[in-house]
Every structure is written in structure tokens, then in C-alpha cells.
Amino acid sequence: MSTTAPVAPLGQALTRRRANPLPAIILAAGLIAAIALAALGFLESRKTEAVIILARDVPYGQQISAEDLGVVELPLHRPAQLAGVSRPAAAIGQYAARNLGASDLLQPAMLIAEPPGQPVYPNGEQLTLNMVPLPFATATVGPISYRDRLNIGFSDPSGAPDLCDQARSAAGGAPSVAPSVISAQARPYACRLLGSVRVLYVDEGAGVAYLELTPYQAHTIWALQAAGLQLWGERYGAESLPLDALDRLDIGQVTISDLEAPVPAEGIPGAGGAIPGSEQP
């Protein structure tokens, strides 16, 4: 005897064959969201912001004007070190906190609200506190820059023994040789007065270098000029060994051994620190 298989109702059969649309809907929604986020990220990455750059060099201490500034577009999302300044009004009227170069991205740390308390030269070099500038003709020196040092000397055709006297300091400033005692054999001499003097600024058009001296050193130079003595200068390296002050030499003192002696090969240990000649005497 045969057994008849149960027949499911038509509605149940149709229900079993119909696929569940929910996974497909979720997948499609995810794809759409991913595409939308990618598009938003791309659009956001393309956004830029106008920031301020320097249109020309601005030396330290100079007040910044609108003509000194330019604008460049940078990505809105950028590293913090490239944050910059976006408003020109935040820079105009401020002072350069250091030497600024053309095309530099302007940063808040580059600006100061007040001008420096000491005089500043066009190259950005600042006069040290309590020092004085002295104009010095470069005709006897030749090409020189503010990165150099200068040795200063004078020539005395009279051969006076008291004007270039290293023993004077031991006598409390009094000459160790009486000015009236000048022998008939007195020879003209050259005296290296100061060594390794800092050069603040060189005005090439005027042929003048501005030197940084103590007030006493500058006063000494003016006194030599008042006496009609010829001044001369020697370009010197910032790392070269300092030379003796009040170093007198006449032609009768010249020796072959000194002429042929080599100079020391080493420079100043720790060069780049304190500037020689910058202490008050």
C-alpha cells in the first residue's frame, strides 16, 4: 500500500523561496556610507587656508609693514609647526624678533610687540648693552663683513715712547716712560692697539664699518684721531686667537726668527661665545 507524502500549502512554499533582503540592504547602505565618507574626506583634504609669508627680508628689530607680507595657500589640515599666522593685522605694526628671510612662513614667535631696547643695524645686528658704536674707515682694511673681527692700530712717526706702552697698566695709567724723554734715535713705530673687535655693520657705499667698543676704547680712538695719528685696521677671523693690545713694533725690532715663525694652528677654544674686547676695562 502506497503512502502519500504530505503536501505543504502553497503559501508556505512561496514563503520558503523568498530571500531575506536585509543583508543586501545593510551591505548597500555600508557601501554608500563608505563612498560618502571617502568623498567628504577628499573634499576636506582639498580645503586650503591663506597664511602669511614674508615678501622680502626683514632684519631683526624692524617694524613690519603691509609691504613686507605676502599670502600663500596651505592645506587646512597641516602639522602644528606650519600653523602660521592667517591675519595680516596680527603682524602689521609688530617688530621682527630675529632676522626674517623672504618666503619664510610667518609664525607668532617671529614677532615682538615692542622694539628692541638697544640700537639695531640694517643687517639685524644689535649693539650690546653699555657698548658704543664707532665708525671706522675701511680704506686701510679692504673688504670686510659683519661676521669678521677687526684689529685696530695706529702709526706714530715721532717715535714717542709713552703712547704704546704695555707697562702702563702696572703704573695705574701713568706712562712708564716720561713723554719728554725721546732719544735722537727714536724710530717711528706701529702700535696694534686692540684686537678682535666686533664689526656691527658695514656701510659699503660710505666705506665705513661700525665697530662695537667699550666707551673707554672708543674714547681712546677719538683721542688718537685728535692727536693726528694715522689709524689702520686688519681684517681678522672670529675664531682666530686674540692678539696683544698695545703691541709696539718699530723697524729696528724686527728679527728674522719672528718673521719666519709660523702662526699657531689652533683657534680660540669655544669660539662663538663672548666677543673679545666686549668687557669694560
Secondary structure, DSSP 8 states (H G I E B T S, - for coil): ---------HHHHHHHHS---HHHHHHHHHHHHHHHHHHHHHHHHT-EEEEEEESS-B-TT-B--GGGEEEEEEESS--GGG-----GGGTTT-EESS-B-TT-B--GGGEESS--SS-B-TTS-B--TT-EEEEEE-TTT-S--TTSEEEEEEEETT--TTSS-GGGGGGTTS-SS-TT---TT---EEEEEEEEEEEEEEETTTTEEEEEE-HHHHHHHHHHHHTT-EEEEEEE-TTS----SSEEEEGGG--HHHHH----S---TTTTSS-TT-S--
